[in-house]
């Protein structure tokens, strides 16, 4: 996709490192306030980033989170557990990306 364009890759990494923490924070807030529309919206927004960076271990989780949040009876406990897994996984991804050659401060 980048055709060797390092600036493009750096831009994608920078966008990921900027936007994903904001989405995670909003999901956490949605869980705390049982705002299921907020959870659904930000889980939906995260799907493309998680897919693009091939974070396979949480690809199913983010989709389950989105679907549960828009269901008739969302499960707050399950949403919270999924959030914890996503947060832990993405924190490790953030560290890896910041240590990569693609990160420009």
C-alpha positions in Angstrom: 0.0 0.0 0.0 2.8 2.4 0.8 4.9 1.6 -2.2 8.0 2.3 -0.1 6.8 5.7 0.9 8.3 6.0 4.4 6.5 9.3 5.1 3.2 7.7 4.4 3.9 4.9 6.8 5.1 7.3 9.4 1.9 9.3 9.0 -0.3 6.2 9.4 1.7 5.2 12.6 1.3 8.7 13.9 -2.4 8.8 13.3 -2.8 5.4 14.9 -0.8 6.5 18.0 -2.9 9.6 18.2 -6.4 8.4 17.5 -6.6 4.9 19.1 -5.9 6.1 22.6 -8.7 8.7 22.3 -11.1 6.0 21.1 -10.1 3.7 23.9 -10.6 6.5 26.4 -14.1 7.1 25.0 -15.0 3.4 25.2 -13.9 3.3 28.8 -16.0 6.4 29.5 -18.9 4.8 27.7 -18.6 1.7 29.9 -18.4 3.8 33.1 -21.5 5.7 32.1 -23.3 2.8 30.4 -23.4 4.9 27.2 -23.8 2.0 24.8 -24.0 4.3 21.7 -20.7 5.8 22.6 -19.2 2.3 23.0 -20.6 1.2 19.7 -19.4 4.2 17.9 -15.8 4.1 19.1 -15.6 0.3 18.8 -16.7 0.7 15.2 -14.1 3.4 14.6 -11.4 1.1 16.0 -12.1 -1.8 13.7 -10.3 -0.4 10.7 -7.2 0.6 12.7 -7.0 -2.8 14.3 -7.5 -4.5 11.0 -4.9 -2.3 9.2 -2.2 -3.0 11.8 -3.4 -6.7 11.9 -3.8 -6.9 15.6 -5.4 -10.3 15.2 -5.8 -11.1 18.9 -8.5 -8.4 19.3 -10.1 -8.3 15.8 -12.9 -10.5 17.0 -13.2 -8.7 20.4 -13.7 -5.2 18.9 -16.5 -6.6 16.6 -18.1 -8.4 19.6 -17.9 -5.2 21.6 -19.6 -3.2 18.8 -22.3 -5.8 18.4 -23.0 -6.2 22.1 -23.2 -2.4 22.6 -25.9 -2.2 19.9 -27.8 -5.2 21.2 -31.1 -5.0 23.1 -29.4 -6.1 26.3 -25.7 -5.0 26.4 -23.6 -6.9 29.0 -21.6 -4.2 30.8 -19.4 -6.8 32.6 -18.5 -8.4 29.3 -17.8 -5.1 27.6 -15.5 -4.2 30.5 -13.6 -7.4 30.2 -13.2 -6.9 26.4 -12.1 -3.4 27.0 -9.4 -4.6 29.5 -8.0 -7.0 26.9 -8.1 -4.4 24.1 -6.4 -1.8 26.3 -3.6 -4.2 27.4 -3.1 -5.5 23.8 -3.0 -2.0 22.3 -0.7 -0.7 25.0 1.8 -3.3 23.9 1.3 -2.3 20.2 1.9 1.4 21.1 5.2 0.5 22.7 6.3 -1.6 19.7 5.3 1.2 17.3 7.1 3.9 19.4 10.3 1.7 19.3 10.0 1.1 15.6 11.8 3.0 12.8 8.3 4.3 11.7 7.8 6.5 14.8 8.8 10.1 14.5 8.4 12.2 17.6 
